[in-house]
Amino acid sequence: MTAFPWPVQETGGAAAFVADLPFALDDFQHDAFGALDADHSVLVSAPTGSGKTLVAAYAVHRALRARGKAFYTTPLKALSNQKYGELAAVYGEDHVGLLTGDTTLRPRAPVVVMTTEVLRNMLLAGSDLLEGLHTVVLDEVHFIQDRYRGGVWEEVLVLSPPEIRFVCLSATVNNADELGGWLRSVRGDTAVIVERQRPIVLRHHFAVHRREDEETLLCPLLHDNGRPGGEGLRIDQAVRRALQGRSVHWQPRGRGPRLPYRAPLRTEMVEELGRREMLPAIVFIFSRAACDDAVRQVMRDGVRLTDAQERSTIRRVAERRVEPLGDEDLRVLGYDEWLEGLERGVAAHHAGLVPLFRETVEECFAAGLLKVVFATETLSLGINMPARSVVIERFTKYGGSGRATLTSGEYLQLTGRAGRRGLDEEGHAVVAWSTEITFAEAARVASAPPPDLRSAFRPTYNLAVNLVSRFDRGTANEVLHRSFAQWQARQPDLLSLQLGHRVAVLEQMGYVDDWTLTPSGRRLSRIYHDADLLIAEALGSDVLAGAEPSVVAGVLSAVVFEPRRARRLPGHQGQRRGKRRAHLQDRLGDKRTIELAWRCDAVNVMAERIRDVEEAHLVPRTRQPAAGLATAVASWARGASFSTALDVAARDIGELAPGDFVRTMKSVADLAQQVSHTAADPGVAAAAREAVDLLLRGVVAGGLPGA
């Protein structure tokens, strides 16, 4: 099964495992260990930081002791990287693999960390890597409700062989018993273990600046009994009195008497937390640009939170991390300003940063060197960065339907980072005052129970053709009926209807014929992507035929890139500062540029044809391709510098954050890898294979594997 020496001996069960721990098990961990020893699957629903992953660690240990393999799956590449590092430290790098789409390290190792999509793809493809699989850990299983990716978790749980045991780790949800009931229906004996108590007491505060004496206050948001604090309610009353007689459209910057309170400035908040010994802190701001602005703001105000030794250590960490990058790349990334912020003890953390920068922030914060990190909510999704305090700067954020108040689940997720086990006696959650929300509303959300988990599963084209390939029509519908979505659905045949609509599209387009896959259908069964049908159409045509690797990469970017991340800055006319369109050395030339354009146009035509068929069969329409980044991607693949590639992107679509560029390159490389294995045309397969290496270089390749 594997050439690796086994890292765990057959002797030594739970007692031996627990004996090596520096602390005693909590009751819920004892219960989970017992369920695993009884050969049951487990669902653990517990607050962030409570020690759920210790259950996963013991499950991995048990699998290895039984001479079986363990897969540890996560929803995010960054979280997979972190778990890979943790498991490699325990079992040795030789015994731990990593699979994240664009990264493949030791896939036949006894322990493999992967994104959940990778395991789903293995199951659909019948991969031989599944041989000997004993245990699967599904970390962050509450992602099952993610509208774009949640179905992946259900497919894994439904399609996995019955002998595999699952360890499902979830944030606190209100309907864990319902989820557990469904898990028993698909996985057999499953223990549902719910822990609502945090290991560290969480204090809830409301931060407001009183104009009367220019003092920043931290009032209790909730008392120990869960009731709202009286001081905050009095603040609500004072604000209501001040607002009487004003227009409902009044803004704080408008004319007239000022309100008696305002939101604390970021520097005021940091200084107050420092005065109360509530640092280190994570300040959640639901805007990347605002996170960066916050760092610059506190730097301008002269904030310095580190001593000389800490500054020296931070510099060494940063220099070690960015060692693979050249001076020009560092200049483009604004390294000097970024490092100055780090040395002062403050940093931003968001997806717009390149992985090397994010990982440096994570390492420094985990080591206690950074005191304040301004972060978007992505930091709350699994990354292990606990703090003494968490601050929520605004209690509303933009969503699919405009700005909305945070839900109780979002509040729990964000504040779960507060309180470091073994370091803090208590953690602190701080909500900043604003005109958008009253104290009473913030207290209501903070004290509300966690929300119910709702399935977001819907059949995809790829799942449809794989069901056609593996089952007859009746059995395929039975498989869908085993999903959590159907378990919760009021309509008995909801998923069967959706599958029928998908199959109708596939029949009209020549992928399925009388519940049998055509050659095109077999190709589609090996494509795992949101735009699976569009990619299959492209591979079934000549749109990539004869194209060199850089052009293939550019065309593939059209189905990967999400243009919402680009932004045009005032006075830039879509270009980076100091650059003129004519002076950009994109390394393509007129011939390649024209070729790239017509090939992307052809993909657009295919997408429109698919969307017309989908509309006729009541199927949600495939996302329209976006070729705006195609020239920048092709330029990068042709060897253009990082600076030039960003300038080309800015010229074509507006400013693009370096982290978004890197992530797009990695996603294009991931898709090119699939194309290299799927394309029937040997020339296309070879060009796609070469494109992978051309894309994964320099700053794109920097960072932990798969980052």
N, C-alpha and C positions, 0 to 999 in steps of 0.2 A: 504493500500500500504506500509506503514511503521509505526513502533511503535515510531518513533522519533517525538518530538514536532517540529513544523516547525520553522526554524530560521529567517524567513522574513515574515512580515505581508503583507496583501494584499494591504494596503495603501502605498503610497509613490512610485512615479515613478522615472523618470530620474532626476527631479528637486531635490528630496530628496537625491538621490544617489550622485549627483554632489555637493550638499550643504556640504557633509561631506568631500569633497576632499580638500587638502591643496593647490591646484593650479587650474588654469583655464584650461578648455579643449582646446586642439588644434583643428583646423578645421576638420582634418580627423576623430578625435574622435567624434566630434559633428555629422558628417555625418553618422558614423557607429551607433551611438546611435539612430539617427533618423530612419535608416533602420531597426534596431531591433524593435523599437516601431511600425513600420509599418508591423511587423510580417514577415520580410524578413530574409533570410539567408544573411551572409556577407562574403566576402573575403577581408581581409586587407593585403596589401603588403606594407611593410614599413621597414626602416632600423632598425637594432638592436638598442635597447635602446630608441626607439622613443615613446614607450608607447602603443604598440599593446595589451599587456595583460590587459590594463584597459578596452578595449572593451570586452574581455572575462569575466572580472569581472562583468561588467554590465549585460552581457548576463546571467551569473549565477544568479545574483540578480533578473532579470526579470523572469527567470524560477521558482525560489522559490516563487516570489510574485504571480505567476499564479498557485501556489500549484503543480507545476511539478518538476521533478527531472532534475538535470544537471550532465552530464558526462564531465570531463575534461581529454582529452587524450594527451599524449606526446609520442615521439619516444624512449625516454630513461628512464630507471628506476631512474637514478639520478635526472632527471628533474621532473619526477613524484613525487619523494620524496620532492623536493623543493616546488612544487605547493601544495602538500598535506599540508606541514607546513604552507604555506601562507594562504590557505583557512581555515585550522583549527584555525589559529589565528583570522580570521574574524568571522567565524560562530561557533566556538567551536568544539573540537574533537568529541563530540557525534554526530555531524551533518555531518561529513566528513569521507568518507571511502577511502580505498586504495587497488587497485588490480594490482599486478605486476607479476603474474605468480607464484612466490614462496612466495608471501605475500598476505594475505586476511584479511583486517580490515574493519569491518562494511560495507559489500557490499550492504546492503539495506538502507544505509543512503541517505538523500536527495541530497547530493553532493558526487560524487565518482570520485577520480582521478585514472587514469589507463593508462597503455601503450596501444597504438592503437591496438596492436595485441589482447589484451584481449577483446576489444569491437568487433573486427571482429569475434572472436570466439563465443561471445555471440550471435551475429546476425546469424551465421551459425547454432548454436545449438538451436535457438529459446528460449533463456533464459528468465525466468520470471522476471529477474532483469530489463528487458527493459520496463516493465509495468510502465506507467506514465512518461516515459522519454520525456522531453520537449525540451531540448537543448543539443547539443554536441559541445564542443570546440575541434577542431583539431589544436593543436599547432604544429608549425614547419611543415606546410603542404607541404613545398617544398621538404620534404623527399619522396614525390611521385615519384621523379626521382632516388631514391636509387635503385641500380640494384638488391639488395638482398631482400629488405623489402618494396619497394615502392608500390607494388601492394596492400598491406594491406589498404592503405588510399583509393584507388579506390574501393575496395570491400566494405568498410564501407559506402562510399558515395552512391554507387549503391544499396546496399542491405538494407539500413535503411528505415523504414516506412516513407511514404511521409509527415506525419504530424510533423516530427522532424525538428527543425531548426538547422542549422549549423553555427558556427563561425570558419572560416578558417583563421589562422594566418600564414603569410609567410614572409620570408626574401624578400628583393627586387629582383624581377625577371623582365625580359624584356617583357614577354608575359602574364602579368596578365589578360589582356582582353580576351585572348584565353582561359585561365584556367577558367575565369569567365563565358565565353560563354558555356563551357562544364558543369560547375556547374549548370547553369540555365536549361540545358537540362535534368539533373538528379534530381535536387532539387527544381525546380521552381524558384520563384522570388528570385534573389540573387543580392545584391548590390556589385559592385566591387569598392573598395576604395584604391587608390594608393597614397602613400605619399613618395616622393623621398628626401625630405629635412630632414636632420638630425636635431634633437633638439639642438645639440651642434656642433659648427663648428669643422671640422676635419682638422688639419694641417698635411701635408704629408712631411716627411723628408727622406733624404738619408744620412746614417751614413758611414763615411769612416775615416781611420786613415792615416794622411799624414806623410810619413817617414821623410820628410825634416826637420820638426821641432817637430816631435813626438806629434802632436796635433790631437785629435779626433774632427772631424767636423760633424756638422749636417746641410747639405745643403737642401734648399727647393727642394723636389721632384716635387711638382706641385705648381705653383703660384695660386692666387685666381681666375684667369681666366681659370684655368685648363691646362695651357701650362707648359711644362717641365722647370725646373729651369736651368738658364744659367750656373751656377757654376758646376752643375753635368755634363752637356754636355762637359764642358772643362775638367773635370776629365776623361771622356770617351776618349777625344782626346789625353790626355797625356798618358793614358794606351795604346792606339793604337800605338802611336809613340814608346813607350818602347817595344812593342811586335813585331815591324817590323823586319823581318828577322829571327824570331824564328820559330821553328817547331810548327805545329798545335797541336802536342802532348805535347808541353812544359807544365810543371807543375811549380807552384810558388816556390816549394822547389828545383827546378833544378838549375844547375850551370848558371853562367852568371849574368849580372846586375839585381839588384832587381827592381821590379816595384815601381813607386813613391808612390803608395798607397797600403794599405792592409786593411783587415777587422779589425774592432776594436775588441780587446779582450773583453771577457764578463765583466771583472772587469772594463775595460776602459769605456764600454758602460754604466754600472750601475753608475759609478762615474760621467760621463757626464750628464746623465739624472738627477742625484741628484743635480748637480751644476746648471742645468737649471730649477730646481723645476718641473720636469716632472715625478716624482714618485707619487703614486705607478704605477708599470708597469707590464704588462704580456709580457714575452719574449717567442714567439712561436718557438720551436725547434722540427723538425719532427722526433724525436727519443727519446724513453723513456730513454735509457742509457745516451744519451747526456744531457737530462734534469737533471738527477742525477749528472752527471759529472760537469755540470755547477754550481750546488749548492756547490759541494765540491771545485771547483776551486775558487769561490769568497770567500768561507770560508778560504781557504789556503792563499788567498791574504789579509786576515785581514779585510774584509768588515763587518761593523756592522752598521745597519741602524735604530736601535731602541734605545729608552732610557730605563732607569731602570724600569719605571712604565709599559711601553709597554711589556718589557720582563717578568715582573711578571704576567701580564694579560695573555700573550701567554701561559706561563707555566700552569696557572690555567685552561685555556681552554683545553689544550692538556691532562692534567691529568684527567680532567672530562670526556673527550671523550674516553680515553683508559682504564678507570676504570674497564670495564668488563674483561680485558685481564690479564693473569698472567705474572709473571716476565719472565718465559721461553719464552712465545710468544713474549713479548716485545724485548727480546734479539735477537730472530730470525729475527724480523722485523727491527733491527737496530734502536731502539727507541732513544737511547741516542744521536747518531749522528744526527738523524732527528730532535730531539728537539733542539739541539744546533743551527742548521740552522734556525729553526723557531724563536728562541730567537734573532738571528742576523737579522731577518726580511726577510729571503729568504727561498724559498721552491720550490719543484717540484710538479707538478700536472699531473698525467697520469694514464692510466688504469692499470698499473702494481702495483700501490699502493693499499693496502687494503682499503675498504670504510672508515673505521674509520680515517685513515690518510688523505684521500682526503677531507672528511667532515671537519676535523679540519682546513686544509688549507683554505677551502672555508669560514668557519666561521671567521677565523682570517683575511683573506683578505677583506671580506665584512665589517669587523669592522675597517678597516684601520690600523690594527696592522702589517701586512706584507707589505713590500714595493716592493718586486720583486718576481714574480712567474714564473719559467721556465716550460712551459707547452707544451704538444702536442696539435694538432688541435682539439681533442675531447672536450677541454674546451670551444671552440667557439660555440659548438652545443647546445645552449639553456641555459646552466648553467648561473645563474645570478651572474656574477663576473666582473662588470665594473671596469675599471682602468683609470687613467689619460692618460697613454700612452700604446701603443701596439708596440712591436718590432718584426719584422720578421727577424730571424737570417739568414735564407737562402731562396732564392726566388724560389727554386726548391725542389721537394720532390719525393719520390718513389711512383709509382702507379702500376697498373696492367701491364703496358708495359714499365717499367723502370722509370728513373728519368725524370720529366717533369716540365716545368715552371708553377707557379701558374696561375690559371685562374682568370678573373676579379671577378667571383662569389666567389671564395675562398678568394681572397684579401678582398672583401667586408665583408665576414663572419668573417674573422680574425680581421680586423680593426674595426668592429662594436662594439667591447668591449671598444674602446677608448672614453673617455669623460663621466664623471659621472654627471648625471642630478642633479642639485641643489648644486653641489660641485665644478664643473670645468667650467670656462668660455669657454674653448676650449679643445678638445682632440687632441692627437698626434699619428700619425702612422709613424713608423720609419722602413725603409728598410735598412738592413746592406749590405754594398758593398761585392761582392765576384767576383772571376774570372769567375763564371758561368753565370753571367748576366750583361748586361750593364745598366748604368743609364737610357738610353733612353728606353730600354725594360721595366724596372720597371715602368717608368713613363707612358708608353703606357698601361700597364695592369691596373695601378692605376686609369687612366682616362677613361678606356673603360666602356661601358654600361654593366649592369648585363646580364648574359646569359639567353637564353630562357629555360624554364622548359620543360623537355621531359619526357614522361611517360616511366616507366620500367615494366609495368604490364604484367605478363604472367600467364596463368592458372596453378595452382598447382594440384596435385592429390587430395588433400583434397577439394579444391574448385570444382573439377570435380565431385567427388562423391556427394557433397552437391547439385550441380546443377542437377545431375541425380535424386537425392532424391526428390527435390522440384518442378522441372519443367519438361515438356516434352522437346523433343530435340529442337524443334523450339523456344520455349520460352527461353531455356537455351542460345541459340545463340543470342537471342535478348538482354538478360541480358549482355552478353559479348560485344555486339555492343554498349552498353551504356557507356563503359569504356572510360577514357581519352586516353588510348592507341589506341583504334579504332578511336576515334575522330581525332587523329593526324596521323593515319596510311595512307600511300599511297595505300596499298593493301587492297581492300574492305573487304575481309573475312579472314584477317590475324589471328585473335583470334579464329575464328571458326575452322580454320585448326589446330591450336595448340591444341584446345580442342579435336578435333577429334583424334589427335595423342595420347594424354594422355588417352583418353577413350579406344583406341585400346590396349594400354599397360594393362590397367585395365581389359579389356575383356580377354586378353590372360592369365592373372594371376588370374582370377577367382573372381574379385571384382565387375564386372558389367556383366550382362547377358541380352542382348536385351533391353538396356536402363532401367534396373532394378537392384537395389543393391542386392547383395548376403549378407549373414551374415558377410562375410569378409569386404564387402563394407561398411556395416553399422558401423563396428568397425573403419574403416579408416576415416569415416566422423567425428569421435570424436577425432582424433589425429591432433594436430596443431603443426607442426614442419617441418623444412626444409627437414628432412629425413622421412616424414610421411609414405611413402609406405614401407620403410625398417622396421620401427617400427611396422607397421601393420603385416608385414610378420613374424617378431619375435614373436609377440603376438599370431599369428595363428599357431605357431610351439611349440615345447617343449623346446625351447632354454632357457627359464626362469623357466620352471616347476621344482618345488622342490628346487629352489635355495634360500638360506638364504638372508636376506636383504642386507648385505654387498656385496655379489656376484651380486645381481640384480643391485645395484648401479654401480659396476665396469663394468658390461656389458653395461649398458645404457650410461656410459661415452664414449664408443667407437663411438657413433653417435653424441656426443656433443663436444668432445675435438677437437680443431684445433691445430695441432702440429707446425704450423709456429711460434708460440710464444716461443717455447722452444729453447734454444741455448746452445751449448757446449762451455765451457770456456777452454782456454789453460791450459793444465796440470791437468784437472779435470777428464778426461776419463769418463765424464758423471756423476760424483759424486760431491756432495758438499764437501767443504774442511774438511779434518780431519775425514772423514767417510769411513769405509770399508764396502764392500758389505755384508760380512758375519755377521757384527755386527748390521745390521739394524733389529730392532724388529718390523716387519710390522704386527704382530698379525694374520697372515693368516695361516701359516703352509703349508706344501707341498700339502696336500690334496686340500685345497681351492685354492691354486695357480694353480694347475693342472686343477681343475674344471673351474676356471675363464678363463684359456687359451683356453680350448676346446669350451667353450660357446662363447667366442669372435671370435674364428675361425669359428664357425658355422654362426655367424652374417656376417662375411666376405664372406662366401660362398653365403649367401642369397643376399648380395649386388652385387656380380658378376653376379648372375642369373638375377637380376633386370636390371643391366647395359647392359647385352646382349639383353634383350627384348627391352629396351629403344633405343639401337642403331638400332635395326631392324625397329623401328617405328619413327625414326628421332626425338626423344625426348632427350633433354640434359640429360646427365647421372647423376644419383644420386651420391653424394660425397661418396668416399670410406671411410668406418669406420676407425678410428684410435684408437687402443686399448692401445697405449703406456702409458696412464695415469690410466689404469684400476686397476692396483695393488695399486697405491697410493690412489685412490678413495676408494677402498675396505678397505684398511688399515685405512683410516680416519673414514669410517663408522664402523669399528671394534673398534674404540676408540683410535687409535694411536694419539700421540701428533702432533701438527702442525709441529714441527721440523722434526719428523720422517717422516711424510707424504711428506714434501718437499724433504727430503733426498731420499726417495723411488722414487719420481718423477725424481730427478736428476740422480739417478742411471739408470733409465730406458730410459729417453728421453733427459736428459740435464737440465740445470738450467731453472726453471720456476719461473717467478715473483710471489710473494705472491698474488698480486691482480688478476693475471690470475688464480691461484689455487682457490681462493675464488669464482671468477666468474664462474669457471667451476663447483664447488660444487653446487652453487646456480642453475645453469642450469640443472645439473643432478637431483637436488631435484625437480625442476619444471617439468621435464619430468617424474620423478617417480610419482609425483602427478597425472599426466595425466594417467599413466599406472594403478595407483590404481583405477581410475574411469572407465577404459576401458577394462582391462583384463577380459576375460571370466572365467579364472581359479581363483577361490577364494583364493587359496594359493599364486598365483603370486600377486594378488591385495593386499593381506594383507602384503606380504613381501615388496612391493613397498611403501605402506603406512608407514610402520615402517622405511624404508630407509630414508624417508623425514626427520623424527625427528633425525635420527642418523647423517645425513649430516649437518643439520642446527644447529650447536653448536659452542661454542668458537669463534674464530676469524671469522669464516664463518657467524655466526649469528650477529656479531657486526656491528654497524652502524645503520643508519636510516632504517626503514622498507623497504624491497625490494631493498636495495642498492647493 
